[in-house]
Structure formats: C-alpha cells, structure tokens
Amino acid sequence: MDTEAQHTERDRSSTPEEGQEEGSRSTHVPATTMSWARAVLLGAGATVALLLFSAFVLQPFLIPSGSMEPTLRVGDRVLVNKLAYRFGSEPGRGDVVVFDGTGSFVQEAPRENTVTTLLSGAAASLGLTEPAETDFVKRVVGVGGDRVVCCDKRGRVEVNGTALDEDYLHPGDDPSAVAFDIVVPAGTLWMMGDHRSNSRDSRDHLGQPGGGMVPVDRVVGRVDWLGWPLGRLGSLPGTGAFAGVRPTGAAHG
C-alpha cells in the first residue's frame, strides 16, 4: 500500500497543472516575431497616414520637364498645397498650379492596368516617381473673363489691355512665338509655362476641343514650396507681373 501511495504521489507531481507549462507552450510567441509584426503594422499605418495627408493636404510633386524653368527645374520636388482653393478661393493670375489636363491638354486619358495605376499613383503621390501623364504644372496667365493677347508692339503678352513684365521667363525666351487673342471662359484658366520655347501649354491646344482652357475644378493645388534639392528649399518666388492687371470691364485711366 505504501508503494501504491508513493506511485500516486509521483504521478501527480510529474503531471503539469492545467494552465501552466502546457498552456505556456501553446501560447508563447517569440519576441522577434512580435517585434517584426509591430514594425510592419507601424510602417503600414504611417504609409496610410502619409498617403491620406498627400491626398487631401500637401502633396509632393516631381517636376519631370523643363517647361517651367527657371522657376522649377527638372528633378525638383515641390509641395502642392491642396487646401489653397478648397474654401471658396480660386486660382489667381500668376499662381503656379498642378492640374489634371484630361479634356484640355490630353483629350483622352491613357488606359493602364488597374494594379499598375494604383502603385504608380501611390508612388507619384509621395513624389517618388514622375506624375501621371495627365498631370501638368503651369502658371495661370488668364482667369475667367480675361482677354489675353499676344503680342503688343514690344512683343509682350497683354491681359485686359495691360502689358505684362514677365520677370519669371526663361532667359532669352520671347513671351510667345505664337500669336493669339482669346477671351477665357468663366470657370476656366489660360495656362502657360515659364520656359515658353520649351512648353506645350494652352497655346498648343487652341484648335482643339476646349481651346486649351483648363477647367478650374481640374486644378489639383497650388505650388507653394520647393522641397528638394536642399539648396533650393523654401517658398516659391512670387511675381508682380500681374499687379497692374484690372478686372474685366474696368476702365483704364
């Protein structure tokens, strides 16, 4: 009987209590695995937050061409203020803006693979790759109701009868090698690049549907800052070229 009692006690002591060793083995996760999972979740959350910020507030934009030189150079990364025109304000003369040229500069959007479009769109929205083929950056020269003419006797662009002293033009460029005389319809904009001899802008679409005018609701935002390279970091230079332009119909003294 003593022997049986000893065996019973030995068996009980060798059996793990419920919720101790066996439970620990079944629920234990290596610390390294938890660290990696946490890092992945944090990275995904940060990326989503950055994409949302880029989509609604401030978007980096990679300059792909020299059409806006010397104001913007190839490879510059600018910051586009998407709130600039969200609360009743509209683009003004002299603003440098990013816009979707579908229907004005590009008559039909190119067809792409859905997955490829999403990935390239996400990368472009972070300023990592060139923007979509339908996205452009130009300067607003005329707003709704303006009469924009080129050129006067001195070769200058006129807006509502006022000749512009365009201090932002690329050195050596004429204001325009193409003559035009247009009135900008309400709700649209007349866009031109600063490097006039190297810019396909509203002038190149005069004979097409829309006449080169860009609808205001196609404007993505205003270029307010240069974010890269570091040597050019800062706010975009302003211009006084349009200071003397009067609203449509205003009499000249």
Secondary structure, DSSP 8 states (H G I E B T S, - for coil): -HHHHHHHHHHHHHS--TTSHHHHHHH---HHHHHHHHHHHHHHHHHHHHHHHHHHTEEEEE--SSTTTTTS-TT-EEEEETTTTSSS----TT-EEEEE-BTTTBSS-----HHHHHHHHHHHHTTSS---TTEEEEEEEE-TT-EEEE--TTS-EEETTEE---TTS-TT--S-SS-EEEE--TTEEEEE-SSGGG---GGGGTTSTTTT-EEGGGEEEEEEEEEESGGG-EE-----TTTT---TT----
